[in-house]
Amino acid sequence: MTALTLAAAQTVSIAGDLPENIARHRVLMRVAAEHGVQLLVFPELSLTGYEPSLATELAIAPDDAVLTPLRELARELRLTAVVGMPIRLSSAPQVLIGALVMAADGSLAVYSKQHLHPGEEAVFAPGAGGAALMWGDERIALAVCADFSHASHPRAAAALGATVYAAGVLISEGGYAADTALLQGYAAEHTMMVLMANHGGPSGGWRCAGRSAVWCERGGLLAAAPGVGEGLVLARREAGRWSGQHVGI
């Protein structure tokens, strides 16, 4: 098995401020690269904050030039970044909750949230998901927040051979215990390493819990952020074994 380092980026998004959020993403990408991270996953709607009232105005095509600084840095650092953004596809006018895969080779892929949280249908349409990422011996399935609340989602990923389940989320203080119990359970049930990237500050009226985390394929906690604020939670696999680390910013 080849060595692999993944990370959850815990961010504090500024509502609707795309330039400032891009700048903060670039900082976290550079720190991740310094720690050898090859795949960095950001929270749900990380580039705008979780702001449904602003999403229609802010939604862009996945290949919009405004995101060029992130794509160029990903290529420069040889790091793949998965960032959260409201998007519109050329095939349909609806706004989707996107996770944009800005690959180290300069390519771009799109994952769109399949399962909406109650109330999101007023602004967003359900998406179609997206292909898993292949990384040596690993098959990395993506998820966005409420996707994982449907047990069929991680089950389908596991059935297709996923060894890692990586979710960009917004989880509040009130929902943290139940949601992380689900994610930990999926790790053990499906023998998948599970990564969760959560917001590290308030967003969209929610008091986000932070505490981004990674669990090994037996369900044990590898590492977690201690609370809110920005930082990285790393998962490294060497010689077939996963280890974790929290990196404060």
C-alpha positions as CSV (number, residue, x, y, z in Angstrom):
1,M,0.0,0.0,0.0
2,T,1.2,3.5,-0.8
3,A,1.5,6.2,1.9
4,L,-1.4,8.7,2.0
5,T,-2.2,11.8,4.0
6,L,-5.7,13.2,4.1
7,A,-7.0,16.2,6.1
8,A,-10.2,17.8,7.2
9,A,-9.9,21.6,7.0
10,Q,-11.9,23.3,9.8
11,T,-12.7,26.9,8.6
12,V,-14.4,30.0,9.9
13,S,-16.3,31.3,6.9
14,I,-17.3,35.0,6.5
15,A,-20.8,35.2,5.2
16,G,-20.9,35.8,1.5
17,D,-17.3,37.1,1.4
18,L,-15.9,35.0,-1.4
19,P,-12.5,36.8,-1.8
20,E,-11.7,36.7,2.0
21,N,-12.8,33.0,2.2
22,I,-10.6,32.1,-0.8
23,A,-7.7,33.8,0.9
24,R,-8.3,31.8,4.1
25,H,-8.6,28.6,2.1
26,R,-5.2,29.3,0.5
27,V,-3.6,29.7,3.9
28,L,-5.0,26.3,5.0
29,M,-3.9,24.7,1.8
30,R,-0.3,25.9,2.3
31,V,-0.3,24.7,5.9
32,A,-1.7,21.3,4.7
33,A,1.0,21.1,2.1
34,E,3.7,21.7,4.7
35,H,2.4,18.6,6.5
36,G,2.4,16.4,3.4
37,V,-1.3,16.4,2.8
38,Q,-2.4,15.1,-0.6
39,L,-6.2,15.5,-0.2
40,L,-7.7,18.4,1.8
41,V,-11.5,18.4,2.4
42,F,-13.3,21.6,3.4
43,P,-16.7,22.0,5.1
44,E,-20.1,22.3,3.4
45,L,-20.3,25.7,1.5
46,S,-17.0,26.7,2.9
47,L,-16.3,29.4,0.4
48,T,-19.5,31.4,1.2
49,G,-20.5,30.1,4.6
50,Y,-23.8,28.2,5.0
51,E,-26.0,31.1,3.9
52,P,-29.1,29.9,2.0
53,S,-30.4,33.4,1.7
54,L,-27.3,34.4,-0.3
55,A,-26.8,31.2,-2.3
56,T,-28.9,32.2,-5.4
57,E,-26.9,35.4,-5.8
58,L,-23.5,33.7,-5.1
59,A,-23.9,30.5,-7.1
60,I,-21.4,30.1,-10.0
61,A,-20.4,27.6,-12.6
62,P,-17.8,25.1,-11.2
63,D,-15.2,26.4,-13.6
64,D,-15.8,30.1,-12.9
65,A,-12.6,32.1,-13.1
66,V,-13.1,33.5,-9.6
67,L,-11.8,30.1,-8.3
68,T,-8.7,30.2,-10.4
69,P,-6.5,31.2,-7.4
70,L,-7.5,28.0,-5.6
71,R,-7.0,25.8,-8.7
72,E,-3.6,27.3,-9.4
73,L,-2.5,26.9,-5.9
74,A,-3.7,23.3,-5.8
75,R,-1.6,22.5,-8.9
76,E,1.4,24.4,-7.5
77,L,1.3,22.6,-4.2
78,R,0.5,19.2,-5.8
79,L,-2.5,19.0,-3.4
80,T,-6.1,18.2,-4.2
81,A,-8.6,20.4,-2.4
82,V,-12.4,19.7,-2.1
83,V,-14.1,23.1,-1.5
84,G,-17.8,23.9,-0.8
85,M,-19.7,26.3,-3.0
86,P,-23.2,26.9,-4.3
87,I,-23.1,26.1,-8.0
88,R,-25.1,26.0,-11.2
89,L,-24.5,23.5,-13.9
90,S,-24.9,24.3,-17.6
91,S,-27.4,21.5,-17.9
92,A,-29.9,23.0,-15.4
93,P,-30.6,26.4,-13.8
94,Q,-31.2,25.1,-10.2
95,V,-28.7,26.0,-7.4
96,L,-26.9,23.0,-6.1
97,I,-24.7,22.5,-3.0
98,G,-21.4,21.7,-4.6
99,A,-18.1,20.1,-3.4
100,L,-15.6,21.1,-6.1
101,V,-12.6,18.8,-6.5
102,M,-9.7,20.9,-7.5
103,A,-7.1,18.3,-8.4
104,A,-3.3,18.5,-8.1
105,D,-3.1,17.9,-11.8
106,G,-5.2,20.9,-12.7
107,S,-8.4,19.0,-13.4
108,L,-11.8,19.8,-11.9
109,A,-14.5,17.4,-10.8
110,V,-17.9,18.1,-9.2
111,Y,-19.8,16.4,-6.4
112,S,-23.3,17.8,-5.7
113,K,-25.2,17.1,-2.5
114,Q,-27.8,14.4,-3.0
115,H,-29.9,14.6,0.2
116,L,-31.1,18.0,1.3
117,H,-31.7,19.0,4.9
118,P,-35.3,20.0,5.6
119,G,-35.9,23.5,4.5
120,E,-33.0,23.6,2.0
121,E,-35.4,22.7,-0.9
122,A,-36.6,26.3,-0.8
123,V,-33.3,27.4,-2.3
124,F,-31.4,24.3,-3.5
125,A,-32.2,21.3,-5.7
126,P,-30.9,17.8,-4.9
127,G,-27.7,16.9,-6.7
128,A,-26.4,13.8,-8.4
129,G,-23.4,13.0,-6.2
130,G,-20.2,12.4,-8.0
131,A,-17.5,9.8,-8.7
132,A,-15.2,8.5,-6.0
133,L,-11.6,9.7,-6.0
134,M,-9.0,7.0,-6.7
135,W,-5.8,7.3,-4.8
136,G,-3.4,4.4,-5.1
137,D,-5.1,1.6,-3.2
138,E,-7.7,3.9,-1.7
139,R,-11.2,4.7,-3.1
140,I,-12.4,7.9,-1.5
141,A,-16.2,8.6,-1.5
142,L,-17.4,12.1,-1.0
143,A,-20.4,13.3,1.0
144,V,-21.9,16.7,1.9
145,C,-23.6,17.0,5.3
146,A,-27.2,15.5,5.2
147,D,-26.0,12.9,2.7
148,F,-24.5,10.9,5.6
149,S,-27.8,11.1,7.6
150,H,-29.2,8.6,5.1
151,A,-27.6,5.2,5.8
152,S,-28.0,4.2,2.2
153,H,-25.4,6.8,1.2
154,P,-22.3,5.3,3.0
155,R,-23.7,1.8,2.3
156,A,-23.7,2.5,-1.4
157,A,-20.2,4.0,-1.2
158,A,-19.0,0.8,0.6
159,A,-20.7,-1.4,-1.9
160,L,-18.7,0.3,-4.7
161,G,-15.4,-0.4,-2.8
162,A,-14.9,2.9,-0.9
163,T,-12.2,2.6,1.7
164,V,-12.5,6.3,2.8
165,Y,-15.7,8.3,3.4
166,A,-15.0,12.0,3.4
167,A,-17.7,14.4,4.4
168,G,-17.8,18.2,4.3
169,V,-20.5,19.3,6.9
170,L,-22.1,21.9,9.0
171,I,-22.9,20.3,12.4
172,S,-24.2,22.4,15.3
173,E,-23.5,22.0,18.9
174,G,-26.9,20.4,19.4
175,G,-26.4,17.8,16.6
176,Y,-22.8,16.9,17.2
177,A,-23.2,13.9,19.5
178,A,-25.8,12.2,17.3
179,D,-24.1,13.0,14.0
180,T,-20.6,11.9,15.0
181,A,-22.1,8.7,16.4
182,L,-23.5,8.0,13.0
183,L,-20.1,8.7,11.3
184,Q,-18.2,6.6,13.8
185,G,-20.7,3.8,13.3
186,Y,-20.3,3.8,9.5
187,A,-16.5,3.5,9.9
188,A,-16.9,0.3,11.9
189,E,-19.9,-1.1,10.0
190,H,-18.3,-0.6,6.5
191,T,-14.6,-0.9,7.4
192,M,-14.0,2.6,6.0
193,M,-11.8,5.4,7.4
194,V,-14.2,8.3,7.9
195,L,-13.2,12.0,7.7
196,M,-15.5,14.9,8.8
197,A,-14.7,18.6,8.0
198,N,-16.9,20.9,10.0
199,H,-17.3,24.7,10.3
200,G,-15.2,26.2,13.1
201,G,-17.4,29.2,13.7
202,P,-21.0,30.4,13.4
203,S,-22.6,30.2,10.0
204,G,-26.1,30.8,8.7
205,G,-27.5,31.3,12.2
206,W,-26.0,28.0,13.4
207,R,-23.6,27.8,16.3
208,C,-21.3,25.3,14.7
209,A,-19.5,22.7,16.9
210,G,-16.1,22.6,15.2
211,R,-14.4,19.4,16.4
212,S,-13.7,18.1,13.0
213,A,-12.5,14.5,13.2
214,V,-11.2,11.3,11.6
215,W,-12.1,7.7,12.6
216,C,-10.2,4.6,11.6
217,E,-11.8,1.7,9.7
218,R,-12.6,0.0,13.0
219,G,-14.4,3.0,14.4
220,G,-11.8,4.3,16.7
221,L,-11.2,8.1,16.9
222,L,-7.8,8.9,15.3
223,A,-7.8,12.6,16.0
224,A,-10.2,15.6,16.4
225,A,-10.0,19.3,16.7
226,P,-10.5,20.3,20.4
227,G,-13.2,22.9,19.7
228,V,-14.0,25.7,17.3
229,G,-11.6,27.9,15.3
230,E,-9.5,27.1,12.3
231,G,-7.2,24.1,11.9
232,L,-6.5,20.8,10.3
233,V,-7.2,17.2,11.3
234,L,-4.8,14.8,9.6
235,A,-5.1,11.1,8.8
236,R,-2.0,9.3,7.6
237,R,-1.8,5.8,6.3
238,E,1.6,4.1,6.3
239,A,2.2,0.4,6.0
240,G,-1.5,-0.2,6.0
241,R,-2.2,1.6,9.3
242,W,-3.9,4.9,10.0
243,S,-2.7,7.5,12.5
244,G,-4.2,11.0,13.2
245,Q,-3.0,14.5,14.2
246,H,-4.6,17.8,14.9
247,V,-2.8,20.9,13.6
248,G,-3.9,24.3,15.0
249,I,-3.7,27.4,12.9
